[in-house]
Amino acid sequence: MDDKSASYAVAMARRIKRQSHLDARGRLWDVAIVPVEQAATEDARFWWEELTAEERVRAVATCLESALKAQGIDRVPRLRRTARVIERRGR
């Protein structure tokens, strides 16, 4: 392979390929095929540039619920309220 075709192959490998997919339930998925060396940068860019703050909060909650379901927990447990009374030591 000569230098010109090698540089073209590298350029094509680094290119991010995007497409949309409609699944059987009618949901539209946006897919990006990203080279491994660009994956972290593309992931951070997606979270900060493409989502609003409210969408990020909802996405994290959905991810937590999904992770708990994978462990066999049906729903996110309710946070418990705790209160402590801390007494200062006498001097």
TISETOR-982850 format. One record per atom (N, C-alpha, C): x, y, z negated; residue in three letters. Coordinates in steps of 0.001 Angstrom, whole numbers, plus 500000, padded with zeros to 6 digits. Each point is the difference from the previous one (the first is absolute). Layout:
N
XYZALA;...
//
This chain:
91
500853498830500000MET;499147501170500000MET;500898501231500000MET;499765500945500916ASP;500817501210500041ASP;499518501001498953ASP;500768501082499826ASP;499703500990498961ASP;498645500674500191ASP;499660500266501259LYS;498740500685500274LYS;498800499131499612LYS;500026498742500386SER;498878499124499650SER;499984499676498509SER;501177499955499367ALA;500063499764498555ALA;499393501171499240ALA;500307501227500407SER;499438501170499318SER;498489500084500227SER;499536499588501191TYR;498565499976500268TYR;499305498983499094TYR;500624498831499829ALA;499420498966499144ALA;499924500470498550ALA;501037500699499540VAL;500004500527498633VAL;498909501056499851VAL;499868500870500992ALA;498980501044499944ALA;498601499386499971ALA;499772498965500781MET;498687499354500015MET;499728499262498684MET;501044499431499394ALA;499823499283498733ALA;499662500957498868ALA;500491501227500069ARG;499742500977498938ARG;498665500707500157ARG;499382499841501119ARG;498745500665500284ARG;498873499391499171ARG;499164500863499465ILE;498861499545499206ILE;498825499790500945ILE;499426498812499954LYS;498862499666500849LYS;498733500078499167LYS;499024500746500473ARG;498741500169499278ARG;498847499498500852ARG;499027499403499335GLN;498784499575500684GLN;498868499897498991GLN;498776499978500500SER;498819499842499150SER;499375498647500298SER;499381499432498973HIS;499387498679500144HIS;498659500002499280HIS;498974499511500667LEU;498675499863499417LEU;499796498543499615LEU;499785499731498690ASP;499853498608499572ASP;498546499536500116ASP;499742498760499613ALA;498677499391500151ALA;498936500697499144ALA;500402500651498934ARG;499053500693499120ARG;499738501437500442ARG;500623500412501084GLY;499791501351500512GLY;500923501047499401GLY;500999499577499230ARG;500958500943499410ARG;501088500326501011ARG;500411501243500041LEU;501053500433500902LEU;501312500080499230LEU;501011499276500482TRP;501314499969499373TRP;500990500709500907TRP;500790500917499439ASP;501099500622500728ASP;501264499256499629ASP;500708499493500998VAL;501181499171499772VAL;501214500701500573VAL;501098499982499258ALA;501274500534500485ALA;501060498919499849ALA;500670499697501084ILE;501102499046499965ILE;501274500829499906ILE;500690499854498867VAL;501131500858499680VAL;501246499150499805VAL;501139500424500543PRO;501244499285499736PRO;500328500016498500PRO;500662498971499525VAL;500288499839498573VAL;500748501206499431VAL;500962500527500742GLU;500797501105499466GLU;499203501297499858GLU;498852500092500647GLN;499155501192499890GLN;498765499772499128GLN;499833498824499466ALA;498771499643499297ALA;499754500862498757ALA;501002500213499181ALA;499815500785498780ALA;499629501443500320ALA;500656500575501001THR;499712501368500402THR;498588500126500551THR;499605499061500830GLU;498651500021500590GLU;498932499797498928GLU;500262499134499024ASP;499048499773498918ASP;499799501272499187ASP;501088500663499640ALA;499903501247499234ALA;499287501076500813ALA;500306500078501286ARG;499354500988500863ARG;498496499761500055ARG;499585498753500119PHE;498572499676500039PHE;499304500470498730PHE;500561499658498834TRP;499353500342498734TRP;499903501498499789TRP;501016500761500393TRP;500013501432499699TRP;499446500863501115TRP;500114499603501251GLU;499542500850501095GLU;498621499625500524GLU;499633498738499960GLU;498740499583500605GLU;498848499880499010GLU;500289499905498708LEU;498934499848499006LEU;499886501252499140LEU;498761500334499622THR;499795501083499046THR;500253499452498595THR;500034500878499023ALA;500221499565498619ALA;498895499049499542ALA;498756500307500353GLU;498878499145499611GLU;500105498622500659GLU;500394499959501273GLU;500159498719500691GLU;501124499171499385GLU;501079500657499553ARG;501110499280499351ARG;499540499378498694ARG;499224500728499206VAL;499495499476498725VAL;499104498789500250VAL;499103500111500977ARG;499112498877500318ARG;500779498797500522ARG;501037500255500800ALA;500803498899500549ALA;500740499263498894ALA;500537500734499041VAL;500709499358498890VAL;499026499174499165VAL;498805500522499762ALA;499000499247499241ALA;499600498721500743ALA;499862500092501316THR;499656498825500804THR;501128498979499974THR;501237500473500077CYS;501156499089499940CYS;500071499298498645CYS;499743500726498924LEU;500002499397498662LEU;498926498930499892LEU;498804500319500479GLU;498905499032499941GLU;500336498748500818GLU;500586500185501159SER;500381498872500856SER;501067499137499328SER;500988500638499368ALA;501062499257499328ALA;499449499199498824ALA;499078500590499247LEU;499398499285498870LEU;499152498828500478LEU;499281500172501117LYS;499198498895500543LYS;500897498845500434LYS;501177500321500505ALA;500944498952500390ALA;500469499210498786ALA;499953500621498820GLN;500386499326498763GLN;498807499343499310GLN;498807500093500613GLY;498819499364499431GLY;499182500884499091GLY;500296501283499948ILE;499241500948499174ILE;498994500695500913ILE;498708499932499650ASP;498945500483500893ASP;499902501522500115ASP;500325500706498948ARG;499883501464500049ARG;501101500642499171ARG;500183501278500202VAL;501017500742499251VAL;499500500157498574VAL;500803499588499008PRO;499551500116498608PRO;499861501459499570PRO;499049500224499123ARG;499770501341499480ARG;501123500370499047ARG;500415501248500061LEU;501042500459499084LEU;499424500098498592LEU;500777499561499029ARG;499563500073498613ARG;500484501303499384ARG;499179500533499129ARG;500400501210499304ARG;500746499602498730ARG;501114500612499808THR;500749499757498772THR;500340501338499373THR;499994500012498716ALA;500343501224499276ALA;500905499616498839ALA;500995500774499792ARG;500900499769498871ARG;500095501273499176ARG;500051499813498722VAL;500236501110499101VAL;501431499828499497VAL;500814500934500324ILE;501406499914499604ILE;500198500966498826ILE;500480499433498916GLU;500247500822498812GLU;501486500308499920GLU;500290501231499687ARG;501393500400499855ARG;500528499504498664ARG;501264499651500027ARG;500638499608498732ARG;500166501199499096ARG;499817499759498734GLY;500193501084499053GLY;501485500348499882GLY;500274501253499793ARG;501408500435499896ARG;500444500118498614ARG;
//
